[in-house]
Amino acid sequence: MTAVQLSARDIMRAAYENRYTWDSNFPGYTTDV
C-alpha cells in the first residue's frame, strides 16, 4: 500500500479546479415562504 501525502495547497487547488460555476444565463433560485 502506498501512502500519498498532499499539502493543503494541493488539496485546495484540486477543489478549486473541480468546482462547478453557473453560466451567465443561470437565473438564480427563487422560493415562496
Sequence and secondary structure as in RCSB ss.txt:
>XXXX:A:sequence
MTAVQLSARDIMRAAYENRYTWDSNFPGYTTDV
>XXXX:A:secstr
       HHHHHHHHHHT     TT        
